Amino acid sequence: MGVSDERVQAIAEGFQGAGLVGKGWYAALDALAQATGSQSGELIGVGSDAAVPFNIMTNVDADFKDEFVASGGGDPARNPFVRAGMAAPVLEVLADYDCMTPDDYKRNTWYQEFALKRDVPHACLCTVARQPGMVIGLAVVRNRREGPVTPEQRAVFAAVAPHVRAAVQTQIALENNGESILKAAFDGLSMGVFVCDRHGRVRTMTPAAETLVRPGGLLGLRDGVLYASRGDGGRVLSDAIAAAARSVSGLGTPAMSTIVLKDASAGSAMVLEVIRVVNAEHEFSFDPRVLVVARGLDDNGSGRLARVARKAYGLTEAEADVAVRISLGETPTEIAEARQSALGTVRMQLKAAMSKLGVRRQAELVGKLARL
């Protein structure tokens, strides 16, 4: 039974708004899979380094995508479907025998150990977009029972593919524009904010942030990577940004890390908040993964912070001073010497300040003060 022009048009319209609705790509891909009699619809990004930045695929179990990556599914040297799709012109529709040689069916390791094992031996596919360092492909994936696509099913796929390409290009344009919108929003704030991508590289920054990476400051940029140019905490900063950038789901990675950079020789310090941005699965190009918010705490800044802490949490002057000094990396012993107080008194003041701020650990205290 064929697919009517009205149904093809309805599927195409489903893709037009796919990027604007939560889970919209899944619904549109599922409609395409059903119209072609296929198990799954798929939209996948494959990087030049064989990485798979995203893989939106319907009707597969939770482990499928992880196993696909682990099997080398994104590597054109291993996966003949990816190899053929990456080499073909945009929108050229390919099916099994366009991608696989008779020898591939018998001897290709990836096909034998993944495609057959997972019962996804057949596909119809095309490249819908090329981005710097990445190819975006559309596919319907089929099991043994469904077999290779028929000429009629291939025609349906070919009719829908240009609409998918338009939807993908729209999504990319929105994301690229989103970078400008995000920068514009932060530009109105008098704070230093660095926006990093999935590789941990700074893609945009506020004017206040630009001043922080000038020569002679605590921060610097090298090949787009933010680093601590002086003082301690440099490795901690690099590790925090890298961990947040690598995290796709956010599992196992703190939503925010607070780092204090202190340059004792210059008498300056800075609090950095490394904030993980959980990405949506349908991001194709620029996707902000990490925000690094810098808050300078020079003498005036620390005095302001102490005043705010007193008003916000009812701290005494001594408690506020001790709390702020702790946030700058001073030890209780150093604080006692600076304040000419007994060490026990400083510990009591710190304990009282933490109680009023509702925190139990000094790291939590640092984070809470950094948000003031």
Beta strands, then each sheet from edge to edge (+ up, - down):
strand 1: 40-47
strand 2: 54-57
strand 3: 94-95
strand 4: 122-131
strand 5: 134-142
strand 6: 192-196
strand 7: 202-205
strand 8: 219-222
strand 9: 225-228
strand 10: 256-263
strand 11: 268-276
strand 12: 290-296
sheet 1: 2+ 1- 5+ 4- 3+
sheet 2: 7+ 6- 12+ 11- 10+
sheet 3: 8+ 9-
end
